[in-house]
Amino acid sequence: MRIGLLTDTHLPSTIRHLWDEVKIAFAGVDLILHGGDIVTPRVLDWLEEIAPTLAARGNNDSGWGDPRVQDIQWLDFAGWRLALIHDMEPEERPIASLKQCHLRGEHADIIVTGHTHFERLDYRDGVVQINTGSPTHPHLWSTRLGTVGLLDLAPGKITARVIKLGETPGLANPGAELFFDLETHLNRTP
């Protein structure tokens, strides 16, 4: 299963929908997960044109409801348990602390977050932790092309990547491309 990941779209009034680069990056995905700060349901509608979409509620998602949005989304795919939640700051705390504080102590093999607008892809204490940054406001800079993620899941295999959407003319994309393959990581010789 291939999942498109994004967060913190904060769709500004200067643009009507997300960049076409998001559609290109998400071509062929089976599902899209939005990590919150959607701001308007039309973002989810636009993403649904690509693939079914679920989202975590962000701190800027009040005043409207949508059945696709929950505070925490719990999903099971190919033997992996995934938690999608908007904010787990500070993200560098021990995984056990993050689970206790934000996930009611429940186990997740993969935790997808947002809120910071900065990319993160870690494997700590048996958990893959992903924050894809923002496709529209990377690193809290002005509106410009940023980053999204792709997550491939199969039994015994997790591959995750954060990808840059390109460059906006005259505005650098500060995002970083990140990659992690659990199968390779576990089979490395010390």
LOSEFI-708935 format. One record per residue: x, y, z of N, C-alpha, C in turn. Coordinates in steps of 0.1 Angstrom, whole numbers, padded with zeros to 4 digits, always signed. Example, Ala and Ser with C-alpha at 12.3 -4.5 7.8 and 13.67 -1.06 7.14 Angstrom:
<rs>
+0132-0057+0078+0123-0045+0078+0132-0033+0078 +0128-0022+0071+0137-0011+0071+0129+0000+0079 
</rs>
This chain:
<rs>
+0008-0012+0000+0000+0000+0000+0009+0012+0000 +0006+0022-0009+0013+0035-0009+0003+0046-0004 +0009+0053+0006+0001+0064+0012+0008+0077+0010 +0001+0087+0006+0006+0101+0005+0004+0108+0018 +0014+0115+0022+0014+0122+0035+0016+0137+0033 +0008+0145+0040+0011+0159+0040+0005+0165+0053 +0009+0177+0056+0004+0183+0068+0005+0199+0067 -0002+0206+0075+0000+0220+0076-0001+0227+0063 -0012+0225+0056-0015+0231+0043-0018+0246+0045 -0025+0249+0056-0029+0263+0059-0033+0271+0046 -0041+0265+0038-0044+0270+0025-0046+0285+0026 -0037+0293+0021-0038+0308+0022-0049+0313+0012 -0054+0325+0015-0064+0330+0006-0058+0334-0008 -0045+0334-0009-0039+0337-0022-0040+0326-0032 -0042+0314-0028-0044+0302-0037-0057+0295-0034 -0063+0290-0045-0076+0283-0044-0075+0269-0040 -0064+0262-0044-0062+0248-0041-0047+0245-0040 -0044+0233-0036-0029+0230-0035-0022+0230-0048 -0009+0230-0048-0001+0230-0060-0003+0217-0068 -0002+0219-0081-0003+0207-0090+0008+0197-0087 +0019+0202-0081+0030+0193-0078+0026+0183-0067 +0016+0186-0059+0011+0176-0049+0004+0165-0057 -0004+0168-0067-0010+0158-0075+0000+0149-0082 +0010+0155-0087+0021+0147-0093+0028+0137-0083 +0031+0143-0072+0038+0135-0061+0029+0123-0056 +0016+0125-0056+0007+0116-0051+0000+0107-0061 +0005+0108-0074+0000+0099-0084+0001+0084-0081 -0010+0077-0081-0010+0063-0078-0011+0059-0064 -0012+0069-0054-0013+0065-0040-0027+0058-0038 -0027+0050-0028-0040+0043-0024-0048+0051-0014 -0041+0060-0006-0047+0067+0004-0039+0080+0007 -0045+0090+0012-0038+0102+0016-0041+0105+0030 -0031+0108+0038-0033+0112+0052-0028+0126+0054 -0036+0134+0059-0033+0149+0062-0031+0150+0077 -0020+0155+0081-0017+0157+0095-0022+0169+0102 -0032+0176+0096-0039+0187+0103-0034+0201+0099 -0041+0211+0104-0040+0224+0100-0044+0225+0085 -0055+0219+0082-0061+0218+0069-0067+0232+0065 -0074+0238+0075-0080+0251+0075-0093+0252+0068 -0095+0245+0057-0108+0245+0050-0110+0231+0044 -0122+0226+0045-0125+0213+0040-0123+0211+0024 -0123+0222+0017-0120+0221+0003-0107+0215+0000 -0097+0216+0009-0084+0209+0007-0086+0194+0007 -0094+0189+0016-0097+0174+0016-0105+0170+0004 -0114+0179-0001-0122+0175-0013-0112+0175-0025 -0103+0184-0026-0093+0184-0037-0084+0172-0036 -0080+0168-0024-0071+0156-0022-0079+0143-0026 -0092+0143-0023-0101+0132-0026-0102+0129-0041 -0099+0139-0049-0098+0137-0064-0086+0128-0068 -0077+0127-0059-0065+0119-0061-0067+0105-0055 -0071+0105-0042-0073+0092-0035-0081+0095-0022 -0087+0084-0017-0095+0086-0004-0085+0093+0006 -0091+0102+0014-0083+0110+0023-0089+0110+0037 -0080+0109+0047-0083+0110+0061-0074+0121+0067 -0078+0127+0079-0070+0137+0084-0071+0137+0100 -0060+0143+0106-0060+0146+0120-0064+0161+0121 -0072+0164+0132-0076+0178+0134-0064+0186+0140 -0061+0197+0133-0051+0206+0138-0056+0217+0146 -0047+0225+0152-0051+0236+0161-0057+0247+0153 -0057+0247+0139-0063+0257+0131-0075+0251+0124 -0080+0240+0128-0092+0234+0122-0105+0234+0130 -0107+0245+0137-0119+0246+0145-0130+0254+0137 -0142+0252+0141-0153+0259+0134-0159+0252+0123 -0154+0240+0120-0161+0232+0109-0158+0217+0113 -0167+0209+0108-0166+0194+0110-0166+0187+0097 -0160+0175+0097-0160+0167+0086-0157+0152+0090 -0165+0143+0085-0163+0129+0090-0149+0123+0087 -0141+0129+0078-0128+0125+0075-0118+0129+0085 -0122+0138+0094-0112+0144+0104-0115+0139+0118 -0105+0134+0125-0105+0130+0139-0093+0136+0146 -0094+0137+0159-0083+0142+0167-0071+0133+0165 -0073+0119+0165-0063+0109+0162-0069+0099+0153 -0062+0096+0142-0067+0085+0133-0058+0073+0137 -0064+0062+0139-0057+0049+0141-0060+0040+0129 -0050+0036+0123-0051+0028+0111-0042+0016+0111 -0047+0004+0106-0039-0008+0105-0037-0012+0090 -0025-0013+0086-0022-0017+0072-0010-0027+0072 -0012-0039+0065-0001-0048+0063+0006-0052+0076 -0001-0053+0087+0005-0057+0099+0011-0045+0107 +0010-0033+0102+0015-0021+0109+0004-0013+0115 +0006-0007+0127-0003+0002+0133+0002+0016+0132 -0007+0024+0126-0003+0038+0124-0012+0048+0132 -0006+0058+0138-0013+0068+0145-0010+0081+0137 -0021+0089+0134-0020+0102+0127-0025+0112+0137 -0017+0121+0141-0020+0132+0151-0013+0144+0147 -0019+0156+0150-0013+0168+0145-0001+0172+0153 -0002+0173+0166+0009+0180+0174+0014+0170+0185 +0027+0168+0185+0034+0160+0195+0046+0167+0200 +0046+0180+0199+0058+0188+0203+0061+0187+0218 +0074+0187+0222+0085+0186+0213+0087+0171+0208 +0089+0169+0195+0089+0156+0189+0101+0148+0193 +0111+0154+0198+0124+0147+0201+0123+0140+0215 +0112+0142+0222+0111+0135+0235+0111+0120+0232 +0114+0112+0243+0114+0097+0241+0101+0092+0236 +0101+0082+0227+0089+0076+0221+0079+0072+0232 +0084+0066+0243+0075+0062+0254+0067+0074+0259 +0074+0085+0261+0068+0097+0266+0058+0103+0256 +0061+0103+0243+0052+0108+0233+0039+0099+0233 +0041+0086+0234+0029+0077+0234+0020+0079+0246 +0027+0081+0257+0019+0083+0270+0011+0096+0269 +0018+0106+0265+0012+0120+0265+0002+0122+0255 +0004+0117+0243-0004+0120+0231-0013+0109+0226 -0009+0096+0229-0016+0085+0223-0022+0076+0234 -0024+0082+0246-0031+0075+0257-0023+0062+0260 -0010+0062+0257-0002+0050+0260-0003+0039+0250 -0011+0041+0240-0013+0030+0230-0001+0029+0221 +0001+0016+0216+0012+0013+0207+0009+0018+0193 +0019+0023+0186+0019+0026+0172+0033+0022+0166 +0033+0016+0155+0045+0013+0148+0050+0025+0140 +0041+0033+0136+0043+0045+0128+0035+0056+0134 +0042+0067+0136+0035+0079+0141+0037+0090+0131 +0026+0096+0125+0027+0106+0116+0021+0119+0122 +0029+0130+0122+0025+0142+0129+0027+0154+0120 +0024+0166+0125+0026+0178+0118+0029+0189+0127 +0023+0201+0125+0024+0212+0134+0037+0221+0133 +0048+0215+0131+0061+0222+0132+0065+0229+0119 +0060+0224+0108+0063+0228+0094+0078+0224+0091 +0084+0216+0099+0097+0211+0096+0097+0196+0094 +0105+0191+0085+0105+0177+0081+0112+0169+0093 +0107+0157+0095+0114+0148+0104+0111+0133+0100 +0121+0125+0100+0119+0111+0096+0129+0103+0105 +0124+0097+0116+0133+0090+0125+0128+0076+0127 +0137+0067+0132+0133+0054+0137+0139+0053+0151 +0131+0053+0161+0135+0053+0175+0126+0043+0182 +0133+0035+0190+0125+0026+0199+0115+0018+0192 +0118+0013+0180+0110+0005+0172+0098+0012+0165 +0098+0026+0165+0088+0034+0159+0093+0043+0148 +0086+0043+0137+0090+0052+0126+0081+0065+0129 +0088+0076+0130+0082+0089+0133+0084+0098+0121 +0073+0103+0115+0073+0111+0103+0065+0124+0105 +0072+0135+0101+0065+0148+0100+0070+0153+0086 +0061+0155+0077+0064+0159+0064+0066+0174+0061 +0066+0182+0072+0067+0196+0070+0055+0202+0065 +0056+0210+0055+0044+0217+0049+0046+0219+0034 +0035+0216+0026+0037+0218+0012+0035+0232+0008 +0030+0241+0017+0027+0255+0013+0035+0265+0021 +0039+0262+0034+0046+0271+0042+0058+0263+0049 +0068+0259+0041+0078+0251+0047+0087+0259+0056 +0090+0253+0067+0098+0260+0078+0093+0273+0082 +0079+0275+0081+0072+0287+0085+0076+0299+0076 +0081+0296+0064+0084+0307+0055+0071+0311+0048 +0072+0321+0039+0060+0326+0032+0055+0315+0022 +0044+0317+0016+0038+0307+0007+0047+0304-0004 +0050+0291-0005+0059+0286-0016+0059+0271-0016 +0064+0265-0026+0065+0250-0027+0073+0245-0015 +0068+0234-0009+0074+0228+0003+0076+0213+0001 +0072+0206+0011+0074+0191+0011+0062+0183+0014 +0062+0171+0009+0051+0161+0012+0059+0148+0015 +0051+0137+0018+0058+0124+0020+0051+0113+0013 +0058+0102+0012+0052+0089+0007+0056+0078+0017 +0046+0069+0019+0048+0058+0029+0044+0046+0022 +0053+0036+0020+0050+0023+0014+0050+0013+0025 +0039+0005+0026+0038-0005+0036+0035-0018+0030 +0042-0029+0035+0039-0042+0031+0043-0051+0044 +0038-0063+0044+0042-0071+0056+0057-0071+0058 +0062-0067+0070+0076-0067+0073+0084-0056+0067 +0078-0047+0060+0085-0036+0052+0078-0023+0054 +0086-0013+0057+0082+0001+0057+0092+0009+0050 +0088+0017+0040+0097+0026+0033+0090+0040+0034 +0097+0050+0039+0092+0063+0040+0101+0073+0034 +0095+0083+0028+0103+0094+0023+0096+0107+0024 +0104+0118+0026+0099+0132+0025+0105+0137+0012 +0097+0143+0004+0102+0148-0009+0099+0163-0011 +0108+0170-0017+0106+0184-0020+0097+0185-0033 +0088+0194-0033+0079+0196-0044+0085+0204-0056 +0096+0209-0053+0103+0218-0064+0106+0231-0058 +0108+0241-0066+0111+0255-0062+0101+0264-0068 +0096+0274-0060+0088+0285-0065+0097+0295-0071 +0095+0300-0083+0104+0310-0089+0106+0322-0079 +0119+0324-0076+0124+0335-0068+0122+0332-0053 +0117+0320-0049+0116+0316-0035+0121+0302-0033 +0132+0301-0026+0138+0288-0023+0129+0279-0015 +0130+0266-0017+0123+0257-0009+0133+0252+0002 +0131+0255+0014+0140+0252+0025+0140+0237+0030 +0130+0230+0024+0128+0216+0028+0139+0207+0025 +0140+0196+0032+0150+0185+0030+0143+0172+0026 +0150+0165+0017+0145+0152+0013+0151+0142+0022 +0142+0133+0028+0146+0123+0037+0141+0110+0033 +0148+0099+0037+0145+0085+0033+0148+0076+0044 +0139+0066+0046+0141+0055+0055+0135+0042+0050 +0142+0031+0051+0137+0018+0047+0139+0009+0059 +0129+0004+0065+0130-0004+0077+0136-0018+0074 +0133-0024+0063+0138-0037+0059+0154-0036+0058 +0159-0025+0051+0173-0023+0050+0179-0020+0064 +0172-0012+0072+0177-0008+0085+0179-0020+0094 +0170-0029+0094+0170-0041+0103+0180-0051+0098 +0183-0051+0085+0192-0062+0080+0206-0057+0078 +0209-0045+0083+0223-0040+0083+0232-0048+0092 +0244-0050+0087+0254-0057+0096+0261-0046+0104 +0263-0048+0117+0270-0038+0125+0285-0036+0121 
</rs>
